Amino acid sequence: EDGVGTLRLRELRPAVREKVAREITDYEVMRLLQELDIDGAKDSVSYAEYCKMLQLLSPLATQKRDSRRRIAVLLLTCALWLLLGSSVLCGTEGWDFHISLWFCWVTVTTLGFGDFLPSTSAGEVFVVFWATVGLGVCGMVLTEVSNAYTATPFLTRVAKEVRALPPDLRGGQWRPAGGGGEAAPAAAPAVAPVAPPKRRTESWRPSSSEPVRRRIACCLASSEAK
């Protein structure tokens, strides 16, 4: 609204609600701000942070579909890179295609049996360049596959954490002052904001109902005041 390229906290909830077609709870807002503070600005959300929020809040089915699409693209890129290296080495080293393909696979997977080595200057220079890029592509494939099967989605982690909250805090909604006609929560005594988990896979578990209510209100209200 103000044309500065960032979203104030009073603008964040309507913008996210419009994209994900559902209301965002207090706890989700707090956890998003904890996890996605890229630029260090506590009172606003940058475009990069906003895009990451939408990605984290997208339905799990959409996230899985996007992950499978990325894996397919990376696997295709890796296969094409292997074919490129094999074709070039066939010309520079005079190897048969299956030998070139075997050498490229052994090299890009860092197995390094050493049974075949380039003997020409052109082949050695090409392998230095080709292997450097190929190792990065192979690493990206392994990372994406690992994330697809081991990383816990944000919404799943939040759902588990919300189940640990007292029942009266599970469905609360927070609206900043001036953002939608509903007043912000009354100012609570100064309480340190809830610290994010040391690791994103850990769950934050409250000790009692009232301190948690004050902490959520203070965390969000203090961010808006800044």
Salt bridges, closest charged atoms under 4 A:
ASP2 OD2 - ARG8 NE 3.98
GLU23 OE2 - ARG13 NH1 3.33
GLU23 OE1 - ARG17 NH1 3.31
GLU23 OE1 - ARG175 NH2 3.52
ASP26 OD1 - ARG13 NH2 3.73
GLU28 OE2 - ARG22 NH2 3.08
GLU35 OE2 - ARG31 NH2 3.13
GLU35 OE2 - ARG157 NH1 2.72
GLU35 OE1 - ARG200 NE 3.90
ASP37 OD2 - LYS42 NZ 2.81
ASP43 OD2 - ARG8 NH1 3.24
ASP66 OD1 - ARG69 NH1 2.94
GLU144 OE2 - ARG70 NE 3.04
GLU161 OE1 - ARG31 NE 2.88
ASP168 OD2 - ARG213 NH2 3.01
GLU182 OE1 - ARG175 NE 3.46
GLU224 OE2 - ARG10 NH2 2.90
